[in-house]
Amino acid sequence: MPPRGWLLSGWALLPLRAFLAFAFLFAGLQKLANPAFFDPASRASLHAQMVGYISLSTPLRVLLQHLLPYSTTLAWVIALGEVAVGIGMALALWTRVAAIGGLLLSLCLFLAVSFNDAPWYTGADIVFLFAFVPFLVAGSGGVLSLDAWIARRAALEHRLDDPLMVVVPFAEVQRVCGFYKDPKCTAIRNRLCAPAGCPYLEGVRGSLPGGRKPDEIDRRTVVIGGITAAAAAAAGLVVVGGVAGAGRLIGRSSDPAGSPPPTTGTGTGGPTGTALGAAADVPVGAAASFNLASANPTLVAQPTKGQFVAYSAICPHEACTVGWSASSPGIFTCPCHGSVFDVSNGAYISGPAPSGLTTLSVTDSDGELYIT
């Protein structure tokens, strides 16, 4: 770090860049290592999560309904996209492009999942969204950065000085340079100096945002950057393939034990709806969870003998699966963010959830429970 390097964006943002790189690489590789995430029949799949998200009142709810048949393709896009963003941030390679990708992923998650977080600042997605904005503005800042290495190489090939940014107080420039007077710059004709800034420090090339057209150095930078990005992508695909293959060898580590497929009663005078399981599995004064491969997780309680109540186990906060514990028999709790609901009626008690659990109609027919 140069003297007072913390005043430069690259050094100031380095801890945040490291965190974002780790978080997105971990998230993407974790998904790739779990084959259940890509299997629509699994309760640990993106498909199952999307079903839960559709039950939430969010801006992307209708879009998710249309994308549901393509959940496997979308799962691959998300996982590979997270890995790509993580690699880009870790290497500071095409940093602004990686920041755009991370920002869009976070924005989609915010609009699809955590839009209803209450209070709004408790949701992580909106924080990740704004965490990428400084990198969209400043890029890598030239610190531990392949973008900076590429820019230096392109400049040296054209016999220009190193473009590395350093901290130089303007007063020091005035003292050493001395090419200023009332307030014109005498080193560069027809340019103003203090307090408008120092044209000498801007260099001979100026900046693209200031209106300069791309030149040979910019084109060379794109070429070198493209080759480097291709090499990083190839190495990333090797890692991705290894992680995905290892995940399939190990097995579906994140997929809960399978449950029998639901059945539907349609006979005349018989029960109608989706068969959950035996009524005996729900003791009096307790509750039980029923997880069917092609249906939302369901909670059934029996407050008094013969009286059954059922709810969707999808938390209205961020679609996590709510559970029941014998140590707290009167409540359902969300393991993700701590929302609490009343067992007797599913009503909201506390936590970030915006409402209570969705009530379902349940019937007991000859010892078998059915929901409609």
C-alpha positions as CSV (number, residue, x, y, z in Angstrom):
1,M,0.0,0.0,0.0
2,P,1.4,3.5,-0.9
3,P,1.4,6.2,1.8
4,R,-2.2,7.2,2.6
5,G,-3.3,4.4,0.3
6,W,-6.6,4.0,2.3
7,L,-7.7,7.2,0.4
8,L,-7.7,5.2,-2.8
9,S,-10.9,3.3,-3.7
10,G,-9.0,0.1,-4.5
11,W,-7.5,-0.3,-1.0
12,A,-10.6,1.0,0.8
13,L,-12.8,-1.5,-1.0
14,L,-10.5,-4.5,-0.8
15,P,-12.2,-6.1,2.2
16,L,-15.6,-5.7,0.7
17,R,-14.3,-7.2,-2.6
18,A,-12.8,-10.1,-0.8
19,F,-16.1,-10.8,1.0
20,L,-18.2,-10.6,-2.2
21,A,-15.8,-12.9,-4.0
22,F,-15.9,-15.5,-1.2
23,A,-19.7,-15.3,-0.8
24,F,-20.5,-15.7,-4.5
25,L,-17.9,-18.4,-5.1
26,F,-19.1,-20.3,-2.1
27,A,-22.8,-20.0,-3.0
28,G,-22.2,-21.1,-6.6
29,L,-19.9,-24.0,-5.8
30,Q,-22.3,-25.1,-3.0
31,K,-25.1,-25.3,-5.5
32,L,-23.0,-27.2,-8.1
33,A,-21.9,-29.7,-5.5
34,N,-25.6,-30.5,-4.7
35,P,-27.3,-32.4,-7.6
36,A,-30.6,-32.1,-5.7
37,F,-30.6,-28.3,-6.5
38,F,-31.1,-29.1,-10.2
39,D,-33.6,-31.9,-9.8
40,P,-37.2,-30.6,-10.0
41,A,-38.5,-33.7,-8.1
42,S,-36.3,-32.8,-5.1
43,R,-37.5,-30.7,-2.2
44,A,-34.1,-29.2,-2.1
45,S,-34.3,-28.0,-5.7
46,L,-34.6,-24.5,-7.1
47,H,-38.0,-25.7,-8.5
48,A,-39.2,-26.3,-4.9
49,Q,-37.9,-23.0,-3.8
50,M,-39.6,-21.2,-6.7
51,V,-42.9,-22.8,-5.7
52,G,-42.5,-21.3,-2.3
53,Y,-41.5,-17.9,-3.7
54,I,-44.6,-17.9,-5.9
55,S,-46.7,-18.0,-2.7
56,L,-45.1,-14.7,-1.6
57,S,-46.5,-11.4,-2.8
58,T,-43.5,-10.0,-4.6
59,P,-43.0,-8.1,-7.9
60,L,-41.5,-11.1,-9.7
61,R,-44.2,-13.5,-8.6
62,V,-45.9,-13.7,-12.1
63,L,-42.5,-14.0,-13.8
64,L,-41.6,-16.9,-11.6
65,Q,-44.8,-18.7,-12.5
66,H,-43.8,-18.5,-16.2
67,L,-40.2,-19.6,-15.4
68,L,-41.2,-22.6,-13.3
69,P,-41.0,-25.1,-16.2
70,Y,-37.4,-24.0,-16.9
71,S,-36.2,-24.2,-13.3
72,T,-33.4,-26.6,-14.1
73,T,-31.9,-24.3,-16.7
74,L,-32.4,-21.4,-14.4
75,A,-30.6,-23.3,-11.6
76,W,-27.6,-23.7,-13.8
77,V,-27.6,-20.1,-14.9
78,I,-27.7,-19.0,-11.2
79,A,-25.0,-21.3,-10.0
80,L,-22.6,-20.6,-12.9
81,G,-23.4,-16.9,-12.7
82,E,-22.5,-16.8,-9.0
83,V,-19.2,-18.6,-9.8
84,A,-18.4,-16.1,-12.6
85,V,-19.1,-13.1,-10.4
86,G,-17.0,-14.6,-7.6
87,I,-14.1,-15.2,-10.0
88,G,-14.4,-11.8,-11.5
89,M,-14.3,-10.1,-8.1
90,A,-11.6,-12.3,-6.7
91,L,-9.2,-11.7,-9.6
92,A,-10.5,-8.1,-10.3
93,L,-10.9,-9.2,-13.9
94,W,-13.5,-7.2,-15.8
95,T,-14.5,-6.0,-12.4
96,R,-17.4,-3.7,-13.6
97,V,-18.9,-6.6,-15.6
98,A,-18.7,-8.8,-12.6
99,A,-20.3,-6.1,-10.5
100,I,-23.2,-5.8,-12.9
101,G,-23.7,-9.5,-12.7
102,G,-23.7,-9.6,-8.9
103,L,-25.9,-6.5,-8.8
104,L,-28.5,-8.1,-11.2
105,L,-28.5,-11.4,-9.2
106,S,-29.0,-9.6,-6.0
107,L,-31.7,-7.4,-7.5
108,C,-33.6,-10.5,-8.8
109,L,-33.4,-12.2,-5.4
110,F,-34.6,-9.0,-3.7
111,L,-37.6,-8.7,-6.0
112,A,-38.5,-12.4,-5.9
113,V,-37.7,-13.3,-2.3
114,S,-37.0,-10.6,0.3
115,F,-39.1,-7.8,-1.1
116,N,-41.5,-8.1,1.9
117,D,-38.9,-8.2,4.6
118,A,-40.0,-6.2,7.6
119,P,-38.2,-4.1,8.6
120,W,-36.8,-3.7,5.0
121,Y,-33.2,-3.4,6.2
122,T,-33.2,-6.9,7.7
123,G,-33.0,-8.5,4.2
124,A,-29.5,-9.4,2.9
125,D,-30.3,-9.1,-0.8
126,I,-30.7,-5.4,-0.8
127,V,-27.4,-5.0,1.1
128,F,-25.6,-7.2,-1.5
129,L,-27.2,-5.1,-4.3
130,F,-25.7,-1.9,-3.0
131,A,-22.4,-3.5,-2.0
132,F,-21.7,-4.0,-5.8
133,V,-22.4,-0.3,-6.7
134,P,-19.0,1.0,-5.6
135,F,-17.3,-1.5,-7.9
136,L,-19.6,-0.5,-10.8
137,V,-18.4,3.1,-10.3
138,A,-14.7,2.6,-9.4
139,G,-13.9,-0.8,-10.9
140,S,-11.1,-2.7,-9.1
141,G,-9.2,0.5,-8.1
142,G,-5.9,-1.1,-9.3
143,V,-5.3,-3.2,-6.2
144,L,-4.4,-6.9,-6.5
145,S,-6.1,-6.6,-9.9
146,L,-5.8,-8.3,-13.3
147,D,-7.6,-5.3,-14.8
148,A,-4.7,-3.1,-13.5
149,W,-2.0,-5.5,-14.8
150,I,-3.7,-5.5,-18.2
151,A,-3.9,-1.7,-18.3
152,R,-0.2,-1.4,-17.3
153,R,0.9,-3.9,-20.0
154,A,-1.1,-2.1,-22.7
155,A,0.4,1.2,-21.6
156,L,4.0,-0.1,-21.6
157,E,3.5,-1.6,-25.1
158,H,2.8,1.9,-26.3
159,R,5.7,3.4,-24.3
160,L,3.4,5.3,-21.9
161,D,3.9,5.7,-18.1
162,D,2.5,3.3,-15.6
163,P,-1.2,4.2,-15.1
164,L,-1.2,3.2,-11.4
165,M,-3.2,5.6,-9.2
166,V,-1.4,7.1,-6.2
167,V,-2.3,9.7,-3.6
168,V,-0.7,13.1,-4.2
169,P,-2.2,16.1,-2.3
170,F,-2.9,19.0,-4.7
171,A,-0.9,21.4,-2.5
172,E,2.1,19.2,-3.0
173,V,1.6,19.3,-6.8
174,Q,1.4,23.1,-6.7
175,R,4.6,23.3,-4.6
176,V,6.6,21.0,-6.8
177,C,5.2,21.8,-10.2
178,G,4.7,25.6,-9.9
179,F,3.0,25.8,-13.4
180,Y,0.0,27.7,-12.3
181,K,-1.0,31.4,-12.3
182,D,-4.3,33.2,-11.8
183,P,-5.7,30.3,-12.1
184,K,-4.4,29.1,-15.5
185,C,-2.0,26.2,-16.0
186,T,1.1,27.4,-17.7
187,A,2.3,23.8,-18.4
188,I,-0.7,23.1,-20.6
189,R,-2.0,26.0,-22.6
190,N,-5.7,27.2,-22.4
191,R,-6.4,24.9,-19.3
192,L,-7.5,26.1,-15.9
193,C,-5.7,24.9,-12.8
194,A,-6.8,25.6,-9.2
195,P,-9.5,25.5,-8.1
196,A,-10.8,23.6,-11.2
197,G,-8.3,20.8,-10.7
198,C,-4.9,20.0,-12.2
199,P,-4.9,19.1,-16.0
200,Y,-1.3,18.0,-15.6
201,L,-2.3,15.2,-13.3
202,E,-5.0,14.0,-15.8
203,G,-2.2,12.9,-18.2
204,V,-2.0,13.1,-21.9
205,R,-4.8,10.6,-22.6
206,G,-7.6,12.1,-20.5
207,S,-10.5,9.8,-19.7
208,L,-13.2,8.0,-21.6
209,P,-16.0,9.5,-19.4
210,G,-14.7,12.9,-20.3
211,G,-15.5,12.3,-24.0
212,R,-12.2,10.8,-25.4
213,K,-12.7,8.2,-28.1
214,P,-11.2,4.7,-27.6
215,D,-7.7,4.5,-29.0
216,E,-5.1,1.7,-29.7
217,I,-4.3,1.3,-26.0
218,D,-8.0,0.8,-25.2
219,R,-8.3,-1.8,-28.0
220,R,-5.2,-3.6,-26.8
221,T,-6.5,-3.6,-23.3
222,V,-9.7,-5.3,-24.5
223,V,-7.7,-7.9,-26.4
224,I,-5.5,-8.8,-23.5
225,G,-8.5,-8.7,-21.1
226,G,-10.5,-11.0,-23.4
227,I,-7.6,-13.6,-23.5
228,T,-7.2,-13.4,-19.7
229,A,-10.9,-13.8,-19.2
230,A,-11.0,-16.8,-21.5
231,A,-8.1,-18.4,-19.5
232,A,-9.9,-17.7,-16.2
233,A,-13.1,-19.1,-17.6
234,A,-11.4,-22.3,-18.7
235,A,-9.8,-22.7,-15.3
236,G,-13.1,-22.0,-13.7
237,L,-14.9,-24.6,-15.8
238,V,-12.4,-27.2,-14.7
239,V,-13.1,-26.4,-11.1
240,V,-16.8,-26.3,-11.7
241,G,-16.7,-29.6,-13.4
242,G,-14.7,-31.2,-10.6
243,V,-17.0,-29.8,-7.9
244,A,-20.2,-30.9,-9.7
245,G,-18.7,-34.4,-10.4
246,A,-17.7,-34.8,-6.8
247,G,-21.2,-33.7,-5.7
248,R,-22.8,-36.4,-7.8
249,L,-20.3,-39.1,-6.5
250,I,-21.0,-38.2,-2.9
251,G,-24.8,-38.1,-3.5
252,R,-27.6,-35.7,-2.8
253,S,-26.3,-34.5,0.5
254,S,-28.9,-31.7,0.8
255,D,-31.9,-33.7,-0.3
256,P,-34.1,-34.8,2.6
257,A,-35.2,-38.4,2.8
258,G,-37.7,-39.1,0.0
259,S,-41.4,-39.4,0.7
260,P,-44.0,-41.3,-1.2
261,P,-45.8,-39.5,-4.0
262,P,-49.2,-37.9,-3.1
263,T,-52.4,-39.7,-4.0
264,T,-55.7,-38.1,-4.8
265,G,-59.0,-39.6,-3.8
266,T,-61.8,-39.2,-6.3
267,G,-64.2,-42.1,-5.6
268,T,-67.8,-41.4,-5.1
269,G,-68.5,-40.7,-1.4
270,G,-64.8,-41.2,-0.6
271,P,-62.2,-38.7,0.4
272,T,-61.0,-36.0,-2.0
273,G,-57.8,-34.2,-2.1
274,T,-54.1,-35.0,-1.6
275,A,-53.3,-37.8,0.9
276,L,-50.8,-36.7,3.5
277,G,-50.4,-39.7,5.8
278,A,-51.9,-41.4,8.8
279,A,-53.8,-39.3,11.3
280,A,-52.0,-41.3,14.0
281,D,-48.8,-39.6,13.0
282,V,-50.2,-36.4,14.6
283,P,-50.5,-36.9,18.4
284,V,-53.0,-34.9,20.4
285,G,-51.6,-31.6,21.4
286,A,-48.8,-31.8,19.0
287,A,-48.0,-31.2,15.3
288,A,-46.2,-33.1,12.5
289,S,-44.6,-32.1,9.2
290,F,-45.6,-33.9,5.9
291,N,-43.3,-33.5,3.0
292,L,-44.6,-34.7,-0.4
293,A,-42.3,-34.7,-3.4
294,S,-44.8,-32.9,-5.6
295,A,-46.6,-30.7,-3.0
296,N,-45.6,-27.9,-0.7
297,P,-44.4,-28.9,2.8
298,T,-47.4,-29.1,5.1
299,L,-47.9,-28.8,8.9
300,V,-50.7,-30.6,10.6
301,A,-51.6,-30.1,14.3
302,Q,-54.2,-31.8,16.5
303,P,-55.0,-29.3,19.3
304,T,-57.8,-31.5,20.7
305,K,-58.6,-35.1,19.9
306,G,-60.2,-35.5,16.5
307,Q,-59.6,-31.8,15.6
308,F,-57.0,-31.3,12.9
309,V,-55.7,-28.0,11.5
310,A,-53.2,-27.7,8.6
311,Y,-51.0,-25.0,7.2
312,S,-48.5,-24.5,4.4
313,A,-45.1,-24.8,6.0
314,I,-43.7,-22.1,3.6
315,C,-42.8,-19.1,5.7
316,P,-44.3,-15.9,4.2
317,H,-41.1,-14.0,4.9
318,E,-38.5,-15.7,2.6
319,A,-40.1,-19.1,1.9
320,C,-38.1,-21.1,4.3
321,T,-39.7,-24.3,5.7
322,V,-41.3,-23.7,9.1
323,G,-41.1,-26.5,11.7
324,W,-42.6,-27.6,15.1
325,S,-40.6,-28.7,18.1
326,A,-41.8,-30.7,21.1
327,S,-39.9,-28.3,23.4
328,S,-42.2,-25.4,22.2
329,P,-45.5,-27.2,21.5
330,G,-47.6,-24.1,21.1
331,I,-45.7,-22.5,18.3
332,F,-44.2,-23.0,14.8
333,T,-40.9,-21.4,14.2
334,C,-38.9,-20.5,11.1
335,P,-35.3,-21.7,11.4
336,C,-34.0,-19.1,8.9
337,H,-35.0,-15.8,10.5
338,G,-36.9,-16.6,13.7
339,S,-40.5,-15.8,12.8
340,V,-43.0,-17.4,15.2
341,F,-46.6,-18.6,14.5
342,D,-49.4,-19.9,16.6
343,V,-50.1,-23.7,16.3
344,S,-53.8,-23.4,16.8
345,N,-54.5,-21.0,14.0
346,G,-51.2,-20.2,12.2
347,A,-51.4,-16.6,13.2
348,Y,-48.3,-14.4,13.2
349,I,-46.7,-13.9,16.7
350,S,-43.3,-12.3,16.1
351,G,-40.4,-12.0,13.8
352,P,-39.9,-10.5,10.3
353,A,-42.7,-12.4,8.6
354,P,-45.4,-10.0,7.2
355,S,-48.3,-12.3,8.0
356,G,-49.3,-15.7,9.4
357,L,-49.1,-19.1,7.7
358,T,-51.5,-20.0,4.9
359,T,-54.4,-22.2,6.3
360,L,-55.2,-25.4,4.4
361,S,-58.4,-27.5,4.6
362,V,-57.7,-30.9,6.1
363,T,-60.0,-33.9,6.7
364,D,-59.6,-37.2,8.5
365,S,-61.1,-40.2,6.5
366,D,-60.7,-43.6,8.1
367,G,-57.5,-42.6,9.8
368,E,-56.0,-41.0,6.7
369,L,-55.4,-37.2,6.4
370,Y,-56.3,-35.4,3.2
371,I,-55.8,-31.7,2.2
372,T,-57.7,-29.9,-0.4
